[in-house]
Amino acid sequence: MHQLVKGQQVKLSSGDTVEIIKKIGQGGQGIVYLVHHNSHPLALKWYTQEFNDPDAFYSNLQRNISEGPPSNVFLWPLMLTKKQKGSFGYVMELRPKDYNDLSDFLLAKISFKSLDAIL
């Protein structure tokens, strides 16, 4: 799977497009880019890993988008991209500065505020 470049347009399943502004992170599954959608900044998670069943994974992302987040504290996919250049991704709001990674909780680097938050 290839990397996206600044200025590149990525088509969304809605028919809209987002424009790649810059790369902001990378991990085991893919790359996260800062993008603009109608002049609004968003994050694009672009998958670079190979999936055993990419169609099932894509369908699951679409279902998650349709159903919405389990609560308003989750960063959640907003729009799915069309499959293109051998891959796909989704856009979401940019992560606020006060958000923590789930891995930080799992590795006990930080703690949940309460049992209710854990549940």
HUCORJO-V724590 format. One record per backbone hydrogen bond with DSSP energy under -0.5 kcal/mol. NH is the residue of the N-H (numbers start at 1). CO is the residue of the C=O. If there is no record, write none. Layout:
BEGIN
{{NH CO} {NH CO}}
END
This chain:
BEGIN
{{7 20} {8 5} {10 18} {12 16} {13 80} {15 12} {18 10} {19 36} {20 8} {21 34} {22 34} {24 32} {25 32} {27 30} {31 46} {32 25} {33 44} {34 22} {35 33} {35 42} {36 19} {37 40} {40 37} {42 35} {43 92} {44 33} {45 43} {45 90} {46 31} {46 44} {47 45} {47 88} {48 29} {49 29} {54 51} {57 53} {58 54} {59 55} {60 56} {61 57} {62 58} {63 59} {64 60} {65 61} {66 62} {67 63} {68 64} {74 71} {76 74} {78 91} {79 91} {81 89} {82 11} {84 87} {87 84} {90 45} {91 79} {92 43} {99 96} {104 101} {105 101} {105 102} {106 102} {107 103} {108 105} {109 104} {110 104} {118 114} {119 115}}
END
